[in-house]
């Protein structure tokens, strides 16, 4: 599907919140039944982000950046 197009190209992309703040880089994509998870290196800690359009609304391959809609607690310790 459309996700297959993204997976290789999304590795190494910068991950930004919709306010423009960079929160890390995509270091992996994990497949679990029913969905994919993006693994973000956030200050040396791995954060798993559900790879769904509600949370990852924009993938800009040309500029090597993805946008993440911040949800409560997503990047909290």
N, C-alpha and C positions, 0 to 999 in steps of 0.2 A: 504493500500500500504506500501511501504518501510518506509514512514514517521511514520506510527503507531508504528513501532518497536522502533523508536528513542524517541518518545515524553516523556515517563516516564523516560527513562534513561538519557535524555539530561538535565533535570532539575537539577540545582546545578553544572553543569559542568562549568569549567573555560572557559572563552572566550578570545582567544588570536588573535592578529593580525598576519599576515604571517611573520612579522619580529620578532615574539616571545614575543612581549610586551603584558602583560595581561591587558585587558580592563574591566574586570568584571566577573560576573557569570550569568548564565542563571537562571532567576527566574520564567519565565512563557513562555508558548507558546500560541499565540492567533491565532484562526482560523478566517480568513475572506474569503469571496468568492474568489476562484481562487488561494489562497495561504495561507501559515502559516507564522506568524511572530514570531521571537524569541524576548523575552523581556530580555534585558541585564541590570543588575544593574551596572551602570558606575558611580562610585563615588557618589552613592546615588541618581542618576538620571536615570530614565528608558529610555533606547534607544531601539527603535524597529528596528529589522533587518529582512529584507525579507529572509525567510528560503528557499533559492534557491541555487543551486550548484555553480552559478557564484559568489555568495557572501559568502556562507558557503561551501567551497570546501572539507573540511575535518572534519569528526566527529570521534573522537577517544574515544569510550565508555570505553575501558579498562583503559585509562589514565585520564578519566573524563575531556577531553578538546576538545573544538571545535576551528577551525581556521576560522577567518573572514578576507576576503580580504578587506582591507581598501578602502573605496571609499571617494571621496572628501566630506568633511563635515559630515561624518557619526557620528563621535563622538565629533563634535564641539558643543560648547554651543549654 
